Amino acid sequence: MIMTLSQVALGGAIGSAARYLSNVAAMRLFGPGLPVATLFVNILGCFLMGVIVVVLAQKGGLRAAPFLMTGILGGFTTFSAFALDTFTLYERGQMITAAGYALGSVVLSLGALVAGVWVTRSVLA
């Protein structure tokens, strides 16, 4: 367990650093207007998640999943894990569950962020 946790932690550090560098680069290239870096990171992370899940499954490399998928991609973008979960439900034939999960995740996550902002502003005001 400690070895797996170490792999996740190391991968997370790499992914988080890559995300930070992506944000810095996007800010320099495009300015602060549209969150281009977040869009880029989410799209790239989802693409890489698709590649990695197939390669690991076909090549028997599931031992690398904690480092690559949870660690690096989890640190880079958790959106890739959300996309994989949604796609997995879809592939299992659970279309309504997949749609509900996707919609619920977006709506509830945004709602939680708004609630967190509102509660914290109320407490700190």
N, C-alpha and C positions, 0 to 999 in steps of 0.2 A: 504494500500500500504506500509506503513512504517513497519508493522509487517512482511509482506512477504520479504521486503528488509532486515530486520533484520535476518530472517531465512536464507536467501541466504548468507549474510555476515558471520554469525556464521558457517554455513556449509562450506563455502569457507575457513575459517580459519582452520577448522578441516581437510579438504581435503588437503590443502596446506601443513600443518604440516605433514600429513601422507606421502605425496609425498616426502618431504624433508627427512624424516626418512628412507623411502625406498631407496632414493639415497645414503644416508650415509651407510646404511647396505650393499647395493650392491657394493659400492666402497670398503668397508672393506672385503667383501667376494671374489669379483672377480677382483678388481683392476680397473685401469682407461681405459683399452683397449676398449672393446665393451660396448655400452650403455645399459647394461643389465637392469638397473633400469627402464629406459624409456620403454623398451619392456615389462617388467613385469607389470609396472603400467598401460600401455595401455591395455594389455590383461586382467588383473584383473578388471580394470575399465569398460571395455566393458562387461565382464561377469556379473559384479554387476549391470550394467545398464539394461541388459536383465532380470535379476532376479527382480529388483525393478520395472521396467515398468509393468511387468506381475502382480506382487503382488499388486501394487497400483491400477491397473485397475480392478483386480478381487475382491479386498477387499474394494474398495471404498475409498482408502486412498490418493486421489489426492491432498489433502491439504498438504501432506507431500512432494510432488514433489519438490517445490522450495528448501527446506532444503536438501533433499537427492540427487536429481538429479542435479539441477543447482548448489547448494552449495557444498556439500561434493564431489560428483563426478566431478563437474566442477573445483573445486580446486585441486582434485587429478589428473584428466586428462580430457582435453577437447576432447580427441580422442573418448571417450565414447559417447559424444553428436554427433560427426561426424558420428560414426558408427550407432547410433540410427536413425539419419536423413536418412542415406543411406538405412538402412533396411526398414524404413517406406515407402520410395519411392518404394522400391522393392515390399513390401507387397501390395501396392496399384496397382501393376501391371505396374508400370512405370519403367521397367527394363532399358531402354535406358537412361532415366533421371537419374536413380540411378547410372549407370555406368559413365555417364558424370559428375555427381556431385562428385563422388569419385575420378575419374581421374583429373578433374579440380581442386578439393580441394588440392590434393597432388602436382600437377604440379604448380599451381598458388601460393600455400603457399611457396613451395621451391623457386620459382622464386622471390617472394616478399622478402624472407629472403636474397637471393643473392643480390637483388637490394638494400635492406636496408644496407647491409654490404658495397657494392660498393659506394653508395652515401655518407655514413658516413665516410668511409676511404678517399674519395675524398675531403670532406669538412674539415676533421681534419688533412689532410696531409700537 
